[in-house]
Amino acid sequence: MKDHGAQVHQRASGRRYALEFLAVLIAYGGLLALAGFVVDANPDAWWRYAIAPLPMIPAAYLVFASVRYYRRMDELQQRIALESLAFAFAGTALITFTYGFLDAAGLPRINWWFVWPVMGTLWALGTWLANRRWL
Amino acid sequence: MKNTLRELRAERGWTQADLSGELGVSRQTVNAIETGKYDPSLPLAFRIATLFGRPIEAIFHPDAS
């Protein structure tokens, strides 16, 4: 009965996700520098549109890593994750559409970059709320 | 739902970490079940019942309403 297999498994799962995240971050940083350099050096090349989003190729791997991480969670952790993501999903729609209408009414246009920080912030808030409810 | 999980665990001298290891869930999930904040799925409830060698209804009881 001293086998803490599930704890070890879940720690390993979290560690694996962190390592995958780190590897993606390093590849992303490298490609970001490379793509920035190439695009800056060839501002009129027709193929610059193929080079500019190169850093997103390693980032796409996070989609699969995130789904695998979710599948390895236990049932309560999955519920908490789902509630926090539902909160972030709907909240992001609410905020971005609200600003879309304000934009149409004349407020300055905001870069697309801001969508994910909004969702990430709401995700963190949603996780805190769900943890309070269930843990 | 109420349950007697904490008492059953104490009878065996197990920590929440011990029990979570046996059930394949996190310690936080064991704690949430014991405090009645979370009702486990039927498969997890059966795993708990099998582990303690008792029928589910001897461990989990509906709230008196």
N, CA and C atoms of all chains as a GROMACS GRO file, in nm:
protein
  600
    1MET      N    1   0.083  -0.123   0.000
    1MET     CA    2   0.000   0.000   0.000
    1MET      C    3   0.085   0.126   0.000
    2LYS      N    4   0.216   0.110  -0.016
    2LYS     CA    5   0.298   0.230  -0.021
    2LYS      C    6   0.324   0.271  -0.167
    3ASP      N    7   0.252   0.208  -0.256
    3ASP     CA    8   0.270   0.239  -0.397
    3ASP      C    9   0.192   0.364  -0.433
    4HIS      N   10   0.262   0.472  -0.455
    4HIS     CA   11   0.194   0.596  -0.493
    4HIS      C   12   0.194   0.611  -0.644
    5GLY      N   13   0.158   0.504  -0.709
    5GLY     CA   14   0.166   0.500  -0.855
    5GLY      C   15   0.096   0.615  -0.924
    6ALA      N   16  -0.026   0.644  -0.878
    6ALA     CA   17  -0.103   0.750  -0.946
    6ALA      C   18  -0.036   0.886  -0.928
    7GLN      N   19   0.014   0.910  -0.805
    7GLN     CA   20   0.081   1.038  -0.780
    7GLN      C   21   0.203   1.051  -0.871
    8VAL      N   22   0.281   0.941  -0.874
    8VAL     CA   23   0.401   0.942  -0.955
    8VAL      C   24   0.364   0.962  -1.102
    9HIS      N   25   0.261   0.888  -1.144
    9HIS     CA   26   0.216   0.897  -1.283
    9HIS      C   27   0.174   1.041  -1.317
   10GLN      N   28   0.101   1.105  -1.223
   10GLN     CA   29   0.051   1.239  -1.254
   10GLN      C   30   0.162   1.342  -1.250
   11ARG      N   31   0.257   1.322  -1.157
   11ARG     CA   32   0.372   1.413  -1.157
   11ARG      C   33   0.450   1.398  -1.287
   12ALA      N   34   0.469   1.270  -1.329
   12ALA     CA   35   0.543   1.244  -1.452
   12ALA      C   36   0.469   1.307  -1.570
   13SER      N   37   0.336   1.297  -1.568
   13SER     CA   38   0.255   1.354  -1.676
   13SER      C   39   0.273   1.506  -1.683
   14GLY      N   40   0.272   1.570  -1.564
   14GLY     CA   41   0.292   1.715  -1.560
   14GLY      C   42   0.432   1.753  -1.604
   15ARG      N   43   0.530   1.670  -1.563
   15ARG     CA   44   0.668   1.698  -1.599
   15ARG      C   45   0.688   1.683  -1.750
   16ARG      N   46   0.625   1.579  -1.807
   16ARG     CA   47   0.638   1.556  -1.950
   16ARG      C   48   0.579   1.674  -2.028
   17TYR      N   49   0.464   1.722  -1.982
   17TYR     CA   50   0.400   1.835  -2.049
   17TYR      C   51   0.490   1.958  -2.040
   18ALA      N   52   0.552   1.978  -1.922
   18ALA     CA   53   0.641   2.093  -1.903
   18ALA      C   54   0.762   2.083  -1.996
   19LEU      N   55   0.816   1.961  -2.010
   19LEU     CA   56   0.931   1.941  -2.099
   19LEU      C   57   0.892   1.966  -2.244
   20GLU      N   58   0.775   1.915  -2.284
   20GLU     CA   59   0.728   1.937  -2.421
   20GLU      C   60   0.710   2.087  -2.446
   21PHE      N   61   0.656   2.154  -2.345
   21PHE     CA   62   0.632   2.298  -2.356
   21PHE      C   63   0.764   2.373  -2.373
   22LEU      N   64   0.865   2.331  -2.295
   22LEU     CA   65   0.997   2.394  -2.300
   22LEU      C   66   1.060   2.373  -2.438
   23ALA      N   67   1.052   2.249  -2.489
   23ALA     CA   68   1.110   2.218  -2.620
   23ALA      C   69   1.044   2.303  -2.729
   24VAL      N   70   0.911   2.316  -2.720
   24VAL     CA   71   0.837   2.398  -2.816
   24VAL      C   72   0.882   2.543  -2.807
   25LEU      N   73   0.900   2.591  -2.684
   25LEU     CA   74   0.940   2.730  -2.661
   25LEU      C   75   1.076   2.758  -2.725
   26ILE      N   76   1.169   2.664  -2.709
   26ILE     CA   77   1.304   2.682  -2.765
   26ILE      C   78   1.297   2.684  -2.918
   27ALA      N   79   1.224   2.586  -2.976
   27ALA     CA   80   1.210   2.580  -3.122
   27ALA      C   81   1.140   2.706  -3.174
   28TYR      N   82   1.039   2.751  -3.099
   28TYR     CA   83   0.964   2.872  -3.136
   28TYR      C   84   1.057   2.993  -3.138
   29GLY      N   85   1.138   3.007  -3.032
   29GLY     CA   86   1.230   3.120  -3.022
   29GLY      C   87   1.330   3.122  -3.137
   30GLY      N   88   1.384   3.003  -3.168
   30GLY     CA   89   1.481   2.993  -3.277
   30GLY      C   90   1.420   3.031  -3.411
   31LEU      N   91   1.303   2.976  -3.439
   31LEU     CA   92   1.237   3.004  -3.567
   31LEU      C   93   1.190   3.150  -3.575
   32LEU      N   94   1.152   3.204  -3.459
   32LEU     CA   95   1.107   3.344  -3.454
   32LEU      C   96   1.222   3.436  -3.498
   33ALA      N   97   1.340   3.410  -3.442
   33ALA     CA   98   1.457   3.491  -3.477
   33ALA      C   99   1.491   3.473  -3.625
   34LEU      N  100   1.489   3.347  -3.670
   34LEU     CA  101   1.524   3.317  -3.809
   34LEU      C  102   1.424   3.383  -3.906
   35ALA      N  103   1.295   3.362  -3.879
   35ALA     CA  104   1.191   3.416  -3.968
   35ALA      C  105   1.196   3.568  -3.970
   36GLY      N  106   1.219   3.629  -3.853
   36GLY     CA  107   1.227   3.774  -3.844
   36GLY      C  108   1.342   3.827  -3.928
   37PHE      N  109   1.455   3.759  -3.916
   37PHE     CA  110   1.575   3.798  -3.991
   37PHE      C  111   1.551   3.786  -4.142
   38VAL      N  112   1.496   3.671  -4.184
   38VAL     CA  113   1.476   3.646  -4.329
   38VAL      C  114   1.373   3.743  -4.387
   39VAL      N  115   1.264   3.765  -4.314
   39VAL     CA  116   1.158   3.853  -4.365
   39VAL      C  117   1.208   3.999  -4.372
   40ASP      N  118   1.284   4.039  -4.270
   40ASP     CA  119   1.339   4.176  -4.270
   40ASP      C  120   1.436   4.197  -4.387
   41ALA      N  121   1.512   4.090  -4.418
   41ALA     CA  122   1.611   4.100  -4.525
   41ALA      C  123   1.547   4.094  -4.664
   42ASN      N  124   1.424   4.042  -4.672
   42ASN     CA  125   1.356   4.027  -4.802
   42ASN      C  126   1.213   4.082  -4.794
   43PRO      N  127   1.201   4.213  -4.767
   43PRO     CA  128   1.068   4.269  -4.739
   43PRO      C  129   0.972   4.263  -4.858
   44ASP      N  130   1.023   4.245  -4.979
   44ASP     CA  131   0.934   4.244  -5.095
   44ASP      C  132   0.918   4.105  -5.157
   45ALA      N  133   0.983   4.006  -5.099
   45ALA     CA  134   0.976   3.871  -5.159
   45ALA      C  135   0.835   3.815  -5.146
   46TRP      N  136   0.789   3.749  -5.250
   46TRP     CA  137   0.652   3.695  -5.246
   46TRP      C  138   0.638   3.584  -5.143
   47TRP      N  139   0.751   3.515  -5.114
   47TRP     CA  140   0.745   3.401  -5.023
   47TRP      C  141   0.757   3.438  -4.876
   48ARG      N  142   0.759   3.570  -4.847
   48ARG     CA  143   0.774   3.609  -4.706
   48ARG      C  144   0.652   3.565  -4.623
   49TYR      N  145   0.537   3.551  -4.691
   49TYR     CA  146   0.417   3.508  -4.616
   49TYR      C  147   0.428   3.362  -4.572
   50ALA      N  148   0.511   3.284  -4.640
   50ALA     CA  149   0.533   3.144  -4.600
   50ALA      C  150   0.634   3.136  -4.486
   51ILE      N  151   0.724   3.236  -4.479
   51ILE     CA  152   0.829   3.233  -4.378
   51ILE      C  153   0.782   3.293  -4.245
   52ALA      N  154   0.704   3.401  -4.253
   52ALA     CA  155   0.666   3.474  -4.131
   52ALA      C  156   0.599   3.386  -4.024
   53PRO      N  157   0.508   3.294  -4.062
   53PRO     CA  158   0.444   3.214  -3.955
   53PRO      C  159   0.519   3.086  -3.918
   54LEU      N  160   0.644   3.070  -3.962
   54LEU     CA  161   0.722   2.948  -3.931
   54LEU      C  162   0.726   2.913  -3.782
   55PRO      N  163   0.739   3.013  -3.691
   55PRO     CA  164   0.744   2.977  -3.548
   55PRO      C  165   0.621   2.901  -3.500
   56MET      N  166   0.512   2.909  -3.576
   56MET     CA  167   0.390   2.842  -3.534
   56MET      C  168   0.392   2.692  -3.559
   57ILE      N  169   0.490   2.643  -3.637
   57ILE     CA  170   0.495   2.498  -3.664
   57ILE      C  171   0.523   2.420  -3.534
   58PRO      N  172   0.630   2.456  -3.458
   58PRO     CA  173   0.646   2.384  -3.331
   58PRO      C  174   0.531   2.411  -3.234
   59ALA      N  175   0.474   2.532  -3.239
   59ALA     CA  176   0.364   2.564  -3.148
   59ALA      C  177   0.243   2.475  -3.174
   60ALA      N  178   0.225   2.432  -3.301
   60ALA     CA  179   0.112   2.345  -3.335
   60ALA      C  180   0.120   2.213  -3.259
   61TYR      N  181   0.242   2.173  -3.225
   61TYR     CA  182   0.260   2.050  -3.148
   61TYR      C  183   0.192   2.058  -3.012
   62LEU      N  184   0.182   2.181  -2.958
   62LEU     CA  185   0.118   2.200  -2.827
   62LEU      C  186  -0.028   2.159  -2.829
   63VAL      N  187  -0.092   2.165  -2.947
   63VAL     CA  188  -0.232   2.122  -2.956
   63VAL      C  189  -0.242   1.975  -2.914
   64PHE      N  190  -0.154   1.892  -2.969
   64PHE     CA  191  -0.158   1.749  -2.938
   64PHE      C  192  -0.112   1.724  -2.794
   65ALA      N  193  -0.007   1.797  -2.751
   65ALA     CA  194   0.043   1.779  -2.614
   65ALA      C  195  -0.065   1.816  -2.512
   66SER      N  196  -0.142   1.922  -2.542
   66SER     CA  197  -0.247   1.966  -2.450
   66SER      C  198  -0.358   1.861  -2.440
   67VAL      N  199  -0.398   1.806  -2.554
   67VAL     CA  200  -0.505   1.705  -2.553
   67VAL      C  201  -0.457   1.579  -2.478
   68ARG      N  202  -0.332   1.540  -2.502
   68ARG     CA  203  -0.278   1.422  -2.431
   68ARG      C  204  -0.273   1.448  -2.281
   69TYR      N  205  -0.233   1.570  -2.242
   69TYR     CA  206  -0.227   1.605  -2.100
   69TYR      C  207  -0.367   1.597  -2.038
   70TYR      N  208  -0.467   1.647  -2.110
   70TYR     CA  209  -0.605   1.640  -2.061
   70TYR      C  210  -0.649   1.495  -2.043
   71ARG      N  211  -0.614   1.410  -2.138
   71ARG     CA  212  -0.656   1.269  -2.131
   71ARG      C  213  -0.592   1.195  -2.015
   72ARG      N  214  -0.475   1.240  -1.971
   72ARG     CA  215  -0.406   1.172  -1.862
   72ARG      C  216  -0.458   1.218  -1.725
   73MET      N  217  -0.542   1.323  -1.722
   73MET     CA  218  -0.594   1.371  -1.593
   73MET      C  219  -0.697   1.273  -1.537
   74ASP      N  220  -0.720   1.279  -1.404
   74ASP     CA  221  -0.828   1.198  -1.350
   74ASP      C  222  -0.961   1.273  -1.369
   75GLU      N  223  -1.071   1.208  -1.331
   75GLU     CA  224  -1.202   1.261  -1.370
   75GLU      C  225  -1.234   1.398  -1.308
   76LEU      N  226  -1.190   1.422  -1.185
   76LEU     CA  227  -1.217   1.552  -1.125
   76LEU      C  228  -1.130   1.661  -1.187
   77GLN      N  229  -1.003   1.625  -1.212
   77GLN     CA  230  -0.914   1.722  -1.278
   77GLN      C  231  -0.968   1.759  -1.416
   78GLN      N  232  -1.025   1.658  -1.485
   78GLN     CA  233  -1.084   1.686  -1.617
   78GLN      C  234  -1.204   1.780  -1.604
   79ARG      N  235  -1.284   1.759  -1.501
   79ARG     CA  236  -1.400   1.846  -1.482
   79ARG      C  237  -1.355   1.990  -1.457
   80ILE      N  238  -1.254   2.006  -1.372
   80ILE     CA  239  -1.203   2.140  -1.340
   80ILE      C  240  -1.146   2.205  -1.467
   81ALA      N  241  -1.070   2.125  -1.544
   81ALA     CA  242  -1.012   2.179  -1.668
   81ALA      C  243  -1.122   2.220  -1.764
   82LEU      N  244  -1.226   2.137  -1.777
   82LEU     CA  245  -1.334   2.168  -1.870
   82LEU      C  246  -1.410   2.294  -1.828
   83GLU      N  247  -1.439   2.306  -1.698
   83GLU     CA  248  -1.512   2.425  -1.650
   83GLU      C  249  -1.430   2.551  -1.673
   84SER      N  250  -1.298   2.543  -1.646
   84SER     CA  251  -1.215   2.663  -1.664
   84SER      C  252  -1.205   2.700  -1.812
   85LEU      N  253  -1.198   2.597  -1.898
   85LEU     CA  254  -1.190   2.626  -2.042
   85LEU      C  255  -1.323   2.679  -2.096
   86ALA      N  256  -1.434   2.626  -2.043
   86ALA     CA  257  -1.566   2.677  -2.085
   86ALA      C  258  -1.579   2.824  -2.048
   87PHE      N  259  -1.532   2.859  -1.928
   87PHE     CA  260  -1.534   2.998  -1.880
   87PHE      C  261  -1.451   3.086  -1.974
   88ALA      N  262  -1.329   3.036  -2.007
   88ALA     CA  263  -1.239   3.115  -2.092
   88ALA      C  264  -1.294   3.125  -2.235
   89PHE      N  265  -1.351   3.016  -2.286
   89PHE     CA  266  -1.405   3.012  -2.423
   89PHE      C  267  -1.517   3.116  -2.440
   90ALA      N  268  -1.615   3.109  -2.350
   90ALA     CA  269  -1.728   3.202  -2.361
   90ALA      C  270  -1.687   3.345  -2.326
   91GLY      N  271  -1.599   3.358  -2.225
   91GLY     CA  272  -1.555   3.491  -2.184
   91GLY      C  273  -1.476   3.561  -2.294
   92THR      N  274  -1.392   3.483  -2.364
   92THR     CA  275  -1.314   3.542  -2.473
   92THR      C  276  -1.406   3.587  -2.586
   93ALA      N  277  -1.507   3.505  -2.618
   93ALA     CA  278  -1.604   3.544  -2.721
   93ALA      C  279  -1.673   3.675  -2.680
   94LEU      N  280  -1.713   3.682  -2.555
   94LEU     CA  281  -1.783   3.800  -2.504
   94LEU      C  282  -1.695   3.926  -2.518
   95ILE      N  283  -1.571   3.915  -2.470
   95ILE     CA  284  -1.482   4.032  -2.470
   95ILE      C  285  -1.442   4.072  -2.612
   96THR      N  286  -1.405   3.972  -2.696
   96THR     CA  287  -1.358   4.009  -2.830
   96THR      C  288  -1.473   4.064  -2.916
   97PHE      N  289  -1.594   4.007  -2.901
   97PHE     CA  290  -1.707   4.060  -2.978
   97PHE      C  291  -1.747   4.198  -2.928
   98THR      N  292  -1.741   4.217  -2.796
   98THR     CA  293  -1.773   4.350  -2.741
   98THR      C  294  -1.678   4.453  -2.800
   99TYR      N  295  -1.547   4.416  -2.802
   99TYR     CA  296  -1.452   4.513  -2.856
   99TYR      C  297  -1.471   4.530  -3.006
  100GLY      N  298  -1.514   4.421  -3.073
  100GLY     CA  299  -1.542   4.432  -3.216
  100GLY      C  300  -1.647   4.539  -3.245
  101PHE      N  301  -1.752   4.542  -3.163
  101PHE     CA  302  -1.856   4.644  -3.182
  101PHE      C  303  -1.802   4.784  -3.150
  102LEU      N  304  -1.718   4.792  -3.044
  102LEU     CA  305  -1.659   4.922  -3.009
  102LEU      C  306  -1.565   4.970  -3.118
  103ASP      N  307  -1.493   4.874  -3.179
  103ASP     CA  308  -1.404   4.902  -3.291
  103ASP      C  309  -1.486   4.961  -3.407
  104ALA      N  310  -1.599   4.894  -3.438
  104ALA     CA  311  -1.685   4.942  -3.547
  104ALA      C  312  -1.739   5.082  -3.517
  105ALA      N  313  -1.754   5.113  -3.385
  105ALA     CA  314  -1.806   5.244  -3.348
  105ALA      C  315  -1.697   5.351  -3.346
  106GLY      N  316  -1.570   5.309  -3.363
  106GLY     CA  317  -1.467   5.411  -3.376
  106GLY      C  318  -1.347   5.397  -3.284
  107LEU      N  319  -1.349   5.303  -3.188
  107LEU     CA  320  -1.230   5.286  -3.103
  107LEU      C  321  -1.116   5.228  -3.188
  108PRO      N  322  -0.991   5.249  -3.143
  108PRO     CA  323  -0.877   5.202  -3.225
  108PRO      C  324  -0.877   5.050  -3.242
  109ARG      N  325  -0.830   5.007  -3.358
  109ARG     CA  326  -0.822   4.864  -3.388
  109ARG      C  327  -0.710   4.800  -3.306
  110ILE      N  328  -0.739   4.684  -3.247
  110ILE     CA  329  -0.639   4.614  -3.164
  110ILE      C  330  -0.586   4.495  -3.242
  111ASN      N  331  -0.457   4.464  -3.221
  111ASN     CA  332  -0.394   4.352  -3.290
  111ASN      C  333  -0.452   4.218  -3.244
  112TRP      N  334  -0.453   4.122  -3.336
  112TRP     CA  335  -0.498   3.985  -3.307
  112TRP      C  336  -0.418   3.920  -3.195
  113TRP      N  337  -0.294   3.967  -3.175
  113TRP     CA  338  -0.210   3.911  -3.070
  113TRP      C  339  -0.280   3.909  -2.936
  114PHE      N  340  -0.373   4.002  -2.915
  114PHE     CA  341  -0.433   4.018  -2.783
  114PHE      C  342  -0.536   3.910  -2.750
  115VAL      N  343  -0.580   3.836  -2.852
  115VAL     CA  344  -0.686   3.738  -2.826
  115VAL      C  345  -0.639   3.630  -2.727
  116TRP      N  346  -0.519   3.575  -2.752
  116TRP     CA  347  -0.477   3.466  -2.663
  116TRP      C  348  -0.447   3.513  -2.522
  117PRO      N  349  -0.378   3.626  -2.500
  117PRO     CA  350  -0.361   3.673  -2.362
  117PRO      C  351  -0.495   3.691  -2.289
  118VAL      N  352  -0.598   3.738  -2.361
  118VAL     CA  353  -0.731   3.751  -2.299
  118VAL      C  354  -0.780   3.613  -2.258
  119MET      N  355  -0.770   3.515  -2.350
  119MET     CA  356  -0.820   3.381  -2.319
  119MET      C  357  -0.737   3.317  -2.208
  120GLY      N  358  -0.604   3.338  -2.213
  120GLY     CA  359  -0.518   3.280  -2.109
  120GLY      C  360  -0.550   3.336  -1.971
  121THR      N  361  -0.576   3.466  -1.965
  121THR     CA  362  -0.610   3.528  -1.838
  121THR      C  363  -0.742   3.473  -1.784
  122LEU      N  364  -0.841   3.461  -1.875
  122LEU     CA  365  -0.971   3.406  -1.833
  122LEU      C  366  -0.959   3.260  -1.793
  123TRP      N  367  -0.870   3.186  -1.860
  123TRP     CA  368  -0.847   3.046  -1.828
  123TRP      C  369  -0.791   3.034  -1.685
  124ALA      N  370  -0.692   3.120  -1.652
  124ALA     CA  371  -0.635   3.119  -1.517
  124ALA      C  372  -0.742   3.154  -1.414
  125LEU      N  373  -0.824   3.255  -1.445
  125LEU     CA  374  -0.931   3.295  -1.353
  125LEU      C  375  -1.033   3.181  -1.338
  126GLY      N  376  -1.067   3.117  -1.451
  126GLY     CA  377  -1.162   3.006  -1.449
  126GLY      C  378  -1.108   2.887  -1.370
  127THR      N  379  -0.977   2.862  -1.379
  127THR     CA  380  -0.916   2.752  -1.302
  127THR      C  381  -0.925   2.782  -1.153
  128TRP      N  382  -0.898   2.908  -1.118
  128TRP     CA  383  -0.907   2.947  -0.977
  128TRP      C  384  -1.050   2.929  -0.925
  129LEU      N  385  -1.149   2.972  -1.004
  129LEU     CA  386  -1.289   2.958  -0.963
  129LEU      C  387  -1.329   2.811  -0.949
  130ALA      N  388  -1.288   2.728  -1.048
  130ALA     CA  389  -1.324   2.586  -1.046
  130ALA      C  390  -1.255   2.514  -0.929
  131ASN      N  391  -1.130   2.551  -0.902
  131ASN     CA  392  -1.060   2.491  -0.787
  131ASN      C  393  -1.131   2.524  -0.657
  132ARG      N  394  -1.179   2.648  -0.647
  132ARG     CA  395  -1.251   2.688  -0.525
  132ARG      C  396  -1.377   2.606  -0.506
  133ARG      N  397  -1.441   2.574  -0.619
  133ARG     CA  398  -1.567   2.501  -0.610
  133ARG      C  399  -1.546   2.354  -0.577
  134TRP      N  400  -1.444   2.294  -0.636
  134TRP     CA  401  -1.430   2.148  -0.628
  134TRP      C  402  -1.323   2.099  -0.532
  135LEU      N  403  -1.224   2.182  -0.497
  135LEU     CA  404  -1.116   2.131  -0.412
  135LEU      C  405  -1.124   2.187  -0.270
  136MET      N  406  -2.379   1.373  -0.203
  136MET     CA  407  -2.381   1.242  -0.136
  136MET      C  408  -2.282   1.243  -0.019
  137LYS      N  409  -2.321   1.166   0.084
  137LYS     CA  410  -2.226   1.146   0.195
  137LYS      C  411  -2.155   1.013   0.173
  138ASN      N  412  -2.040   0.998   0.236
  138ASN     CA  413  -1.971   0.870   0.224
  138ASN      C  414  -1.883   0.844   0.345
  139THR      N  415  -1.843   0.719   0.360
  139THR     CA  416  -1.762   0.680   0.476
  139THR      C  417  -1.617   0.651   0.435
  140LEU      N  418  -1.576   0.715   0.327
  140LEU     CA  419  -1.443   0.687   0.273
  140LEU      C  420  -1.332   0.720   0.374
  141ARG      N  421  -1.346   0.835   0.440
  141ARG     CA  422  -1.241   0.876   0.534
  141ARG      C  423  -1.226   0.772   0.647
  142GLU      N  424  -1.341   0.723   0.698
  142GLU     CA  425  -1.337   0.624   0.806
  142GLU      C  426  -1.275   0.493   0.757
  143LEU      N  427  -1.316   0.451   0.636
  143LEU     CA  428  -1.262   0.326   0.581
  143LEU      C  429  -1.110   0.336   0.561
  144ARG      N  430  -1.068   0.451   0.515
  144ARG     CA  431  -0.925   0.473   0.491
  144ARG      C  432  -0.850   0.471   0.625
  145ALA      N  433  -0.910   0.538   0.728
  145ALA     CA  434  -0.846   0.544   0.859
  145ALA      C  435  -0.834   0.405   0.920
  146GLU      N  436  -0.936   0.321   0.899
  146GLU     CA  437  -0.934   0.184   0.952
  146GLU      C  438  -0.810   0.109   0.904
  147ARG      N  439  -0.773   0.139   0.782
  147ARG     CA  440  -0.657   0.068   0.724
  147ARG      C  441  -0.525   0.142   0.747
  148GLY      N  442  -0.535   0.258   0.810
  148GLY     CA  443  -0.413   0.334   0.837
  148GLY      C  444  -0.350   0.393   0.712
  149TRP      N  445  -0.432   0.418   0.610
  149TRP     CA  446  -0.380   0.471   0.484
  149TRP      C  447  -0.387   0.623   0.485
  150THR      N  448  -0.292   0.685   0.419
  150THR     CA  449  -0.300   0.829   0.395
  150THR      C  450  -0.382   0.852   0.267
  151GLN      N  451  -0.418   0.978   0.245
  151GLN     CA  452  -0.490   1.009   0.120
  151GLN      C  453  -0.403   0.976  -0.001
  152ALA      N  454  -0.271   0.994   0.016
  152ALA     CA  455  -0.179   0.962  -0.095
  152ALA      C  456  -0.178   0.812  -0.122
  153ASP      N  457  -0.182   0.731  -0.015
  153ASP     CA  458  -0.190   0.585  -0.032
  153ASP      C  459  -0.314   0.548  -0.112
  154LEU      N  460  -0.427   0.603  -0.068
  154LEU     CA  461  -0.554   0.569  -0.135
  154LEU      C  462  -0.555   0.617  -0.279
  155SER      N  463  -0.502   0.736  -0.302
  155SER     CA  464  -0.501   0.788  -0.439
  155SER      C  465  -0.416   0.698  -0.530
  156GLY      N  466  -0.307   0.644  -0.472
  156GLY     CA  467  -0.222   0.552  -0.548
  156GLY      C  468  -0.298   0.425  -0.586
  157GLU      N  469  -0.378   0.374  -0.492
  157GLU     CA  470  -0.456   0.253  -0.519
  157GLU      C  471  -0.564   0.277  -0.624
  158LEU      N  472  -0.622   0.396  -0.620
  158LEU     CA  473  -0.736   0.424  -0.709
  158LEU      C  474  -0.694   0.481  -0.844
  159GLY      N  475  -0.570   0.528  -0.854
  159GLY     CA  476  -0.526   0.588  -0.979
  159GLY      C  477  -0.583   0.726  -1.002
  160VAL      N  478  -0.604   0.800  -0.893
  160VAL     CA  479  -0.649   0.940  -0.906
  160VAL      C  480  -0.556   1.027  -0.822
  161SER      N  481  -0.573   1.159  -0.830
  161SER     CA  482  -0.486   1.250  -0.754
  161SER      C  483  -0.531   1.254  -0.607
  162ARG      N  484  -0.439   1.298  -0.520
  162ARG     CA  485  -0.475   1.311  -0.378
  162ARG      C  486  -0.586   1.415  -0.359
  163GLN      N  487  -0.582   1.520  -0.441
  163GLN     CA  488  -0.686   1.623  -0.432
  163GLN      C  489  -0.824   1.564  -0.461
  164THR      N  490  -0.828   1.469  -0.554
  164THR     CA  491  -0.957   1.407  -0.588
  164THR      C  492  -1.006   1.321  -0.472
  165VAL      N  493  -0.916   1.246  -0.408
  165VAL     CA  494  -0.955   1.168  -0.290
  165VAL      C  495  -1.011   1.261  -0.183
  166ASN      N  496  -0.942   1.374  -0.160
  166ASN     CA  497  -0.987   1.469  -0.059
  166ASN      C  498  -1.125   1.527  -0.093
  167ALA      N  499  -1.145   1.560  -0.222
  167ALA     CA  500  -1.274   1.618  -0.263
  167ALA      C  501  -1.388   1.517  -0.245
  168ILE      N  502  -1.359   1.388  -0.266
  168ILE     CA  503  -1.462   1.285  -0.245
  168ILE      C  504  -1.491   1.272  -0.095
  169GLU      N  505  -1.385   1.268  -0.014
  169GLU     CA  506  -1.403   1.251   0.131
  169GLU      C  507  -1.482   1.366   0.193
  170THR      N  508  -1.457   1.487   0.145
  170THR     CA  509  -1.527   1.603   0.202
  170THR      C  510  -1.666   1.621   0.141
  171GLY      N  511  -1.701   1.535   0.046
  171GLY     CA  512  -1.835   1.541  -0.014
  171GLY      C  513  -1.850   1.650  -0.118
  172LYS      N  514  -1.738   1.712  -0.158
  172LYS     CA  515  -1.748   1.818  -0.259
  172LYS      C  516  -1.768   1.759  -0.397
  173TYR      N  517  -1.719   1.637  -0.416
  173TYR     CA  518  -1.726   1.575  -0.548
  173TYR      C  519  -1.777   1.431  -0.535
  174ASP      N  520  -1.878   1.397  -0.614
  174ASP     CA  521  -1.929   1.259  -0.619
  174ASP      C  522  -1.859   1.187  -0.733
  175PRO      N  523  -1.795   1.072  -0.702
  175PRO     CA  524  -1.718   1.004  -0.808
  175PRO      C  525  -1.809   0.945  -0.915
  176SER      N  526  -1.751   0.919  -1.031
  176SER     CA  527  -1.824   0.849  -1.138
  176SER      C  528  -1.855   0.707  -1.090
  177LEU      N  529  -1.947   0.641  -1.160
  177LEU     CA  530  -1.982   0.503  -1.123
  177LEU      C  531  -1.861   0.410  -1.132
  178PRO      N  532  -1.779   0.419  -1.240
  178PRO     CA  533  -1.661   0.332  -1.244
  178PRO      C  534  -1.566   0.354  -1.126
  179LEU      N  535  -1.544   0.481  -1.086
  179LEU     CA  536  -1.454   0.507  -0.974
  179LEU      C  537  -1.518   0.459  -0.843
  180ALA      N  538  -1.649   0.478  -0.829
  180ALA     CA  539  -1.718   0.431  -0.709
  180ALA      C  540  -1.706   0.278  -0.698
  181PHE      N  541  -1.715   0.209  -0.811
  181PHE     CA  542  -1.698   0.063  -0.808
  181PHE      C  543  -1.555   0.025  -0.770
  182ARG      N  544  -1.457   0.102  -0.818
  182ARG     CA  545  -1.318   0.072  -0.781
  182ARG      C  546  -1.299   0.089  -0.630
  183ILE      N  547  -1.363   0.195  -0.574
  183ILE     CA  548  -1.354   0.218  -0.429
  183ILE      C  549  -1.420   0.102  -0.354
  184ALA      N  550  -1.540   0.061  -0.401
  184ALA     CA  551  -1.613  -0.048  -0.335
  184ALA      C  552  -1.533  -0.178  -0.341
  185THR      N  553  -1.474  -0.206  -0.455
  185THR     CA  554  -1.395  -0.329  -0.471
  185THR      C  555  -1.273  -0.325  -0.379
  186LEU      N  556  -1.208  -0.209  -0.371
  186LEU     CA  557  -1.087  -0.196  -0.289
  186LEU      C  558  -1.117  -0.224  -0.143
  187PHE      N  559  -1.234  -0.174  -0.095
  187PHE     CA  560  -1.267  -0.193   0.047
  187PHE      C  561  -1.353  -0.316   0.070
  188GLY      N  562  -1.387  -0.388  -0.038
  188GLY     CA  563  -1.462  -0.513  -0.024
  188GLY      C  564  -1.602  -0.493   0.031
  189ARG      N  565  -1.665  -0.384  -0.008
  189ARG     CA  566  -1.803  -0.356   0.037
  189ARG      C  567  -1.888  -0.311  -0.080
  190PRO      N  568  -2.020  -0.330  -0.068
  190PRO     CA  569  -2.106  -0.278  -0.175
  190PRO      C  570  -2.106  -0.124  -0.177
  191ILE      N  571  -2.131  -0.067  -0.293
  191ILE     CA  572  -2.129   0.079  -0.307
  191ILE      C  573  -2.221   0.147  -0.205
  192GLU      N  574  -2.341   0.089  -0.184
  192GLU     CA  575  -2.438   0.154  -0.095
  192GLU      C  576  -2.396   0.148   0.052
  193ALA      N  577  -2.293   0.068   0.083
  193ALA     CA  578  -2.241   0.067   0.219
  193ALA      C  579  -2.139   0.179   0.238
  194ILE      N  580  -2.096   0.239   0.129
  194ILE     CA  581  -1.995   0.346   0.136
  194ILE      C  582  -2.056   0.482   0.104
  195PHE      N  583  -2.144   0.486   0.002
  195PHE     CA  584  -2.205   0.613  -0.040
  195PHE      C  585  -2.353   0.617  -0.004
  196HIS      N  586  -2.395   0.729   0.053
  196HIS     CA  587  -2.535   0.745   0.094
  196HIS      C  588  -2.589   0.875   0.038
  197PRO      N  589  -2.713   0.872  -0.013
  197PRO     CA  590  -2.770   0.999  -0.062
  197PRO      C  591  -2.792   1.096   0.054
  198ASP      N  592  -2.778   1.226   0.026
  198ASP     CA  593  -2.803   1.328   0.130
  198ASP      C  594  -2.947   1.318   0.175
  199ALA      N  595  -2.969   1.331   0.307
  199ALA     CA  596  -3.106   1.337   0.358
  199ALA      C  597  -3.165   1.470   0.314
  200SER      N  598  -3.283   1.466   0.246
  200SER     CA  599  -3.343   1.594   0.205
  200SER      C  600  -3.490   1.596   0.241
   0.00000   0.00000   0.00000
